């Protein structure tokens, strides 16, 4: 039976900033240096239902939007408030909801303008 190193991978989100902390290159190199250098490394997905290999061409430096998650949350909150606005039965509630909607739009604009 052949021995290899298996990296149990997780799908934590749809954007990198939804994934939480991840290892740095330095941490990964340090960890891998503890294994025998001739061992093969595989990705183990879905609790071992699927596997993947790692090739040199799989590595890339890419930019990602670290504000995308916050924008998605704000959009969701905005949509929920719009729905709530439809049920607001008095002027006081309508004004309060409109104030929240304005605050969300302002924050979304700040995020978009900071890019």
C-alpha positions in Angstrom: 0.0 0.0 0.0 1.3 3.4 -1.0 1.5 6.3 1.5 0.8 9.9 0.5 -0.1 13.2 2.1 -3.8 14.2 1.9 -4.9 17.8 2.3 -8.5 17.7 3.6 -10.1 20.7 1.8 -13.1 22.6 2.8 -15.5 24.7 0.9 -16.2 27.6 3.4 -17.7 30.2 1.1 -18.3 31.7 -2.3 -15.7 34.4 -1.9 -12.3 34.3 -0.3 -13.2 36.6 2.5 -16.0 34.2 3.6 -13.5 31.5 4.3 -11.9 32.8 7.5 -8.3 32.5 8.3 -6.1 30.5 5.9 -2.5 29.5 6.0 0.3 31.8 4.7 2.9 30.5 2.2 5.4 30.5 5.1 3.1 28.4 7.3 2.4 26.0 4.5 6.1 25.5 3.6 6.9 25.0 7.3 4.2 22.4 7.7 5.1 20.5 4.5 8.8 20.5 5.5 7.8 18.1 8.3 6.9 15.4 5.7 9.2 13.2 3.7 10.0 15.3 0.5 9.3 12.4 -1.9 5.7 11.9 -0.8 2.9 12.8 -3.2 0.3 15.3 -2.1 -3.4 15.0 -3.0 -6.5 17.1 -2.2 -9.2 15.2 -0.4 -12.6 16.6 -1.0 -16.1 15.8 0.4 -14.8 13.6 3.2 -13.0 11.4 0.7 -15.7 11.1 -1.9 -13.5 13.0 -4.5 -9.8 13.7 -4.8 -7.6 16.1 -6.7 -4.0 16.4 -7.6 -1.8 19.5 -7.3 0.3 20.8 -10.2 2.7 23.7 -10.5 0.3 25.3 -13.0 -2.5 25.3 -10.3 -0.7 28.1 -8.4 -1.6 31.7 -9.2 -1.6 35.1 -7.6 -4.9 36.7 -8.1 -6.7 39.7 -6.6 -10.0 39.3 -4.9 -12.4 41.8 -3.5 -12.2 41.6 0.3 -15.3 43.8 0.6 -17.6 41.6 -1.5 -18.9 39.7 1.5 -19.8 42.9 3.3 -21.6 44.2 0.2 -23.6 41.0 -0.1 -24.6 41.2 3.6 -25.7 44.9 3.1 -27.6 44.1 0.0 -29.5 41.3 1.9 -30.2 43.7 4.8 -31.4 46.3 2.3 -33.8 43.8 0.6 -35.2 42.7 3.9 -35.8 46.2 5.0 -37.6 47.0 1.6 -39.9 44.0 2.3 -40.5 45.3 5.8 -41.3 48.7 4.5 -44.2 47.2 2.7 -45.7 46.1 6.0 -45.0 49.3 7.9 -48.3 50.7 9.1 -47.4 54.1 10.5 -45.4 57.1 9.5 -42.9 56.6 12.5 -42.0 53.1 11.3 -41.7 54.2 7.7 -39.3 57.0 8.7 -37.2 54.6 10.8 -36.9 52.1 8.0 -36.1 54.7 5.4 -33.3 56.0 7.8 -31.9 52.5 8.0 -32.1 52.1 4.2 -30.3 55.4 3.7 -27.5 54.3 6.1 -27.1 51.0 4.3 -26.9 52.7 0.9 -24.3 55.2 2.3 -22.1 52.3 3.6 -22.4 50.5 0.3 -21.4 53.6 -1.6 -18.3 54.0 0.7 -17.3 50.4 0.1 -17.7 50.8 -3.7 -15.8 54.1 -3.8 -12.9 52.7 -1.8 -12.0 50.2 -4.5 
